[in-house]
Amino acid sequence: MARSGVITFKGSPMTLLGDELKVGSSLPDFTLHYFEGGLKTITPKDLAGKPTIISSVPSLDTGVCAIQTKKFNSELAAMEGKINAVTASRDLPFAMNRFCGAESIKNMRVGSDYQSGDFGSKTGLLIDELKLLTRAVIVADANGKVVYVEIVPEVTSEPNYDAALSALKSIL
């Protein structure tokens, strides 16, 4: 399903592909890829058992996406071991790995949706016109039930960090 008018990119309306993820639903069965001594995957089964925050960004090579990832990395340090924290984008896993090394990102895993857009289409976060993920934050409980979703209306703006972190802390 295509949803028009939900977001803009630099003021231009964009279309999101897939069904909208709603509070109360379960995380869909998606696959993200990361590089750690070889290509590996992240699925909701890998996230089970701990509350999860997924920070979706268009590309780590852009200023706002880098700010978002570094901010969550810093804020989530105190919750290390108690939560799953993932940044999702369509950047290549190797580029994501380099970014994390260069920026000392240690409290978030990065997952790439580069192969098929599986994550983006199943969570309703894939921008049709750009073939990138939109800026969003998802928080799910230890059973994968979604407790918070923010789709940032303007892709070039930052998310509401306080609201996302409050939702995450409320399920710890």
Backbone torsions as a table, in degrees:
resi	resn	phi	psi	omega
1	MET	NA	137.6	177.9
2	ALA	-102.0	136.8	179.4
3	ARG	-123.0	112.6	-178.9
4	SER	-95.0	152.2	173.4
5	GLY	77.9	3.8	179.7
6	VAL	-76.3	-36.0	-178.6
7	ILE	-133.3	163.8	170.5
8	THR	-128.8	155.6	173.0
9	PHE	-124.0	111.6	-174.8
10	LYS	53.2	39.5	177.0
11	GLY	87.7	-12.7	-180.0
12	SER	-90.1	129.1	179.0
13	PRO	-61.4	139.9	179.3
14	MET	-123.8	165.2	-179.7
15	THR	-113.9	129.3	174.6
16	LEU	-96.8	135.4	178.8
17	LEU	-96.5	144.6	177.8
18	GLY	98.2	167.6	179.2
19	ASP	-76.7	143.1	179.1
20	GLU	-65.9	130.4	175.3
21	LEU	-78.8	129.7	-175.3
22	LYS	-120.5	152.0	173.7
23	VAL	-58.5	134.6	-179.0
24	GLY	99.6	-19.0	177.7
25	SER	-83.8	170.2	176.0
26	SER	-93.6	151.5	173.3
27	LEU	-57.7	133.6	177.8
28	PRO	-70.8	164.6	-179.3
29	ASP	-81.1	92.6	-177.8
30	PHE	-113.2	169.1	173.8
31	THR	-132.9	128.4	171.1
32	LEU	-116.1	156.6	-178.1
33	HIS	-119.4	144.1	175.0
34	TYR	-141.3	165.3	-179.2
35	PHE	-114.1	122.0	174.9
36	GLU	-150.8	85.8	-176.0
37	GLY	73.1	10.2	-177.3
38	GLY	150.9	168.5	179.1
39	LEU	-75.4	132.2	179.2
40	LYS	-134.4	171.3	-177.2
41	THR	-122.7	156.9	171.6
42	ILE	-122.5	127.1	175.2
43	THR	-128.2	167.7	176.5
44	PRO	-57.5	-29.4	176.8
45	LYS	-62.6	-34.9	178.1
46	ASP	-69.9	-20.3	-177.0
47	LEU	-96.6	-8.9	-176.7
48	ALA	-62.7	145.9	175.1
49	GLY	99.9	-13.5	177.6
50	LYS	-139.6	149.9	171.4
51	PRO	-58.3	149.5	-174.7
52	THR	-131.4	138.6	169.6
53	ILE	-119.7	129.8	176.5
54	ILE	-118.6	119.0	178.5
55	SER	-102.0	113.1	-178.3
56	SER	-97.4	130.2	-179.3
57	VAL	-135.6	151.4	176.9
58	PRO	-65.3	-48.2	-179.2
59	SER	-162.1	131.0	178.9
60	LEU	-65.1	-14.6	179.9
61	ASP	-81.8	9.2	179.0
62	THR	-116.1	155.1	-173.4
63	GLY	-57.8	-51.6	-176.1
64	VAL	-66.8	-37.6	178.9
65	CYS	-65.8	-39.8	177.4
66	ALA	-65.3	-43.2	177.9
67	ILE	-59.5	-47.1	-178.4
68	GLN	-59.9	-45.7	-177.6
69	THR	-66.9	-42.9	179.7
70	LYS	-67.6	-38.0	179.4
71	LYS	-64.2	-48.9	178.4
72	PHE	-64.0	-40.3	178.4
73	ASN	-55.9	-45.8	-179.9
74	SER	-66.6	-47.6	-177.0
75	GLU	-67.2	-28.8	-175.6
76	LEU	-89.1	-4.8	-178.0
77	ALA	-56.1	-39.2	-178.2
78	ALA	-69.5	-16.6	-178.6
79	MET	-100.9	8.8	-176.4
80	GLU	-51.5	132.4	179.3
81	GLY	87.4	-18.0	-178.4
82	LYS	-96.9	-16.9	-174.5
83	ILE	-137.1	166.2	165.6
84	ASN	-102.6	132.9	178.1
85	ALA	-130.5	123.4	-175.2
86	VAL	-133.0	134.8	167.3
87	THR	-102.8	126.6	-179.8
88	ALA	-112.3	136.0	173.4
89	SER	-154.2	178.8	176.2
90	ARG	-100.2	9.8	173.2
91	ASP	-61.3	154.1	175.7
92	LEU	-65.6	144.8	-179.8
93	PRO	-54.8	-36.2	-178.6
94	PHE	-66.8	-41.6	178.1
95	ALA	-66.3	-39.7	178.4
96	MET	-62.9	-41.9	179.6
97	ASN	-62.5	-44.2	178.1
98	ARG	-61.9	-44.2	179.0
99	PHE	-57.7	-48.1	-178.0
100	CYS	-61.7	-39.1	177.4
101	GLY	-65.7	-45.8	-178.2
102	ALA	-66.9	-32.0	-176.1
103	GLU	-103.5	7.3	179.9
104	SER	55.4	43.3	176.5
105	ILE	-81.2	108.1	-175.5
106	LYS	-121.0	-14.0	-174.9
107	ASN	-102.3	2.7	178.8
108	MET	-133.4	139.7	169.6
109	ARG	-88.8	152.6	176.2
110	VAL	-111.4	139.3	179.5
111	GLY	-130.8	129.1	-177.7
112	SER	-98.7	136.9	177.5
113	ASP	-105.0	28.2	-170.7
114	TYR	-69.5	-29.9	-171.4
115	GLN	-70.5	-51.5	-172.9
116	SER	-136.2	-2.8	-175.3
117	GLY	72.8	21.2	-177.0
118	ASP	-56.0	-51.2	-179.7
119	PHE	-61.2	-50.2	-177.1
120	GLY	-60.2	-43.8	-178.5
121	SER	-73.5	-33.1	-179.1
122	LYS	-79.3	-21.5	176.9
123	THR	-101.8	-2.7	-179.4
124	GLY	73.6	26.5	-175.8
125	LEU	-112.4	8.1	-178.7
126	LEU	-88.4	122.0	179.2
127	ILE	-81.6	115.4	-176.1
128	ASP	-58.2	-48.9	-174.3
129	GLU	-67.3	-31.7	-174.9
130	LEU	-105.1	-16.1	-175.8
131	LYS	58.0	31.7	176.0
132	LEU	-119.4	163.5	172.9
133	LEU	-77.8	146.7	174.2
134	THR	-82.7	165.9	178.6
135	ARG	-78.1	124.1	-177.2
136	ALA	-159.5	164.4	173.8
137	VAL	-135.5	132.4	177.3
138	ILE	-122.1	134.9	173.2
139	VAL	-123.6	130.4	179.5
140	ALA	-129.0	150.8	178.4
141	ASP	-78.1	-178.0	-175.7
142	ALA	-63.4	-18.7	178.3
143	ASN	-96.3	2.6	179.4
144	GLY	86.1	10.6	177.2
145	LYS	-82.3	128.2	-177.8
146	VAL	-73.0	126.1	179.5
147	VAL	-112.7	-12.3	-178.7
148	TYR	-156.9	135.5	173.0
149	VAL	-140.5	129.6	170.9
150	GLU	-127.7	119.9	169.1
151	ILE	-102.8	113.2	-175.8
152	VAL	-68.8	122.8	-173.7
153	PRO	-59.6	-37.9	177.5
154	GLU	-112.1	116.6	-173.1
155	VAL	-56.4	-29.2	-177.8
156	THR	-84.5	2.4	178.4
157	SER	-99.0	158.0	178.2
158	GLU	-82.1	155.7	177.5
159	PRO	-76.5	175.0	175.9
160	ASN	-85.7	89.9	-176.7
161	TYR	-58.5	-45.1	-176.7
162	ASP	-59.9	-43.8	-179.5
163	ALA	-65.1	-42.5	-180.0
164	ALA	-65.5	-44.9	-179.3
165	LEU	-68.3	-35.4	176.1
166	SER	-63.5	-42.3	178.1
167	ALA	-62.6	-41.8	179.7
168	LEU	-65.4	-46.5	-179.4
169	LYS	-63.7	-29.9	-177.5
170	SER	-69.6	-15.2	-179.8
171	ILE	-112.2	8.8	176.8
172	LEU	-77.8	NA	NA
